[in-house]
């Protein structure tokens, strides 16, 4: 009994030293992990992993497990971990972040001297003063941001692909087996996690209607989808093929024998070269140019410009299609049925999201207005874990769960 009292008292002292408000520890419980979040429960008996005696929580101890990139390198002040992640509250999740936490900084962003805000200096509410969504165009240092309501933003897609949505969504579209009516989901399929759309694939989505014929007299003869060198090799092989020479019947000589397979040599004769050249002229002037930009070069073969379709248009936000599956595609992607150019940006602007994602306002205890989540963390991450590349931590299994092992000296890395 005395041991239990000492153990509980020691834990309470650590919590007080850590300055954690409202900490709850069931004194009658013999298990000190009773109010620890599920993520930390595995080492709930190892208090020293997070607490320093008489000093409380030290952020140097936090970042041994949670080392990663800063929220932004231009921020003047980095909030302490405990300002958003409050332990010993009985919560299953440790990250329970309200908009107040975000607005505390973003209502009047303070940055290091000589730096300017990348997004906006004042944001307090998604429906009041959140700026219009912005595209990220270009790569690396050449990336520029263009808001969807800026002049020319809606025609800023520089994808090197010839694709009119209007033509593919016609009711009288001719397919290989007659008239077809395509819908958005015939080509745009969500990835398994329900977030982004899977990339368009020629063999899956285009081949049936757009075969790659290389001879107008024989439309059923096609080449595979690939780069120009691969297509050149394929055509050379095709026009150089010869039937294998018949093999003589093997004569038994005291044991079972079988003939060796015949391999016809590839011979590129002048006639083969001419046929290959004619096929390539047709491919790169008729077939490929229906979808791709083809550039002439000083080399014998032209260059097909990479489509350059962006995987993510808004890299500073996160979006999942699955929660929005009750909506028709054109409800958010306006103008898709009239779009005749690949340059058209058909992404929804903020005005599409605000009618549903609005803050809950209450009059006493009666909700008078509500909607889909409007929390900052619904669309934005504070920690970009995709850039966290450290996978070799400082602990052994014994050091985490107890039962032996050496003590761990706190890291000297600054938060």
QUIZI-V996538 format. One record per pair of residues at least 12 apart in sequence whose C-alpha atoms are under 7 Angstrom apart, sorted by the first residue. I is the first residue (numbers start at 0). J is the second residue. D is the distance in whole Angstrom. If there is no record, write none. Layout:
i=[I	I]
j=[J	J]
d=[D	D]
//
This chain:
i=[3	7	13	13	13	13	14	16	16	16	17	17	17	22	22	23	23	31	31	32	34	34	34	35	35	35	36	36	36	36	36	36	37	37	41	42	42	45	45	45	48	49	58	58	59	59	59	59	59	59	60	60	62	63	64	67	68	68	68	70	70	73	73	73	74	74	74	75	75	75	83	97	98	98	102	102	105	105	105	105	106	106	106	107	107	108	108	125	126	126	131	131	131	131	131	132	132	132	132	133	133	133	133	134	134	134	134	135	135	147	153	153	154	154	154	155	155	155	156	156	156	156	157	158	158	158	158	158	159	159	159	159	159	159	160	160	160	160	160	161	161	161	161	162	162	162	163	163	163	163	164	164	164	164	165	165	165	165	165	167	168	168	168	168	174	175	186	186	193	193	193	194	194	194	194	195	195	211	212	213	213	213	214	227	234	235	238	239	239	239	239	240	241	243	243	243	291	291	292	315	316	316	317	317	318	331	331	332	332	332	333	355	355	356	356	356	356	357	357	357	357	358	358]
j=[29	26	50	52	53	55	55	53	54	55	54	55	56	87	88	87	88	43	44	44	87	88	89	86	87	89	86	89	90	91	92	93	91	92	400	399	400	399	400	401	60	61	80	414	409	410	411	412	413	414	409	410	414	410	392	387	383	386	387	381	382	110	111	114	109	110	111	109	110	111	96	374	374	375	122	123	120	121	122	123	121	122	123	120	121	120	121	373	353	357	146	147	148	348	349	146	147	348	349	145	146	147	313	146	147	312	313	312	313	348	343	344	342	343	344	342	343	344	341	342	343	344	342	306	307	308	341	342	291	292	304	305	306	307	290	291	292	306	341	289	290	291	341	290	340	341	338	339	340	341	335	336	338	339	335	336	337	338	339	181	180	181	182	336	208	208	199	204	319	320	321	318	319	320	321	319	320	286	286	278	281	282	278	300	275	275	271	265	266	267	271	265	263	261	262	263	303	304	304	379	378	379	378	379	378	347	351	345	346	347	345	370	371	370	371	372	373	369	370	371	373	370	373]
d=[7	6	7	7	7	5	7	6	6	5	7	4	5	6	6	6	6	7	7	7	5	6	4	6	5	6	7	6	5	5	6	6	5	7	6	5	5	7	7	7	7	7	7	7	7	6	7	7	6	6	6	7	7	7	7	5	7	7	6	6	6	6	5	7	6	5	6	6	5	5	6	7	6	6	7	5	7	6	6	7	5	5	5	6	5	5	7	7	6	6	6	7	7	7	6	6	6	6	6	5	4	6	7	6	7	6	6	6	6	7	6	5	5	5	6	6	7	7	7	4	6	6	6	6	5	6	7	7	7	6	7	7	4	6	6	5	7	5	7	7	5	6	6	6	6	5	6	4	5	6	6	6	5	6	7	5	5	5	6	7	7	6	7	6	6	6	7	6	6	6	5	6	4	5	6	6	7	6	7	5	6	5	6	7	6	6	6	6	6	6	6	7	6	6	7	6	7	7	6	7	5	5	5	6	6	5	6	5	6	6	6	5	5	6	5	6	5	6	5	7	5	7	6]
//
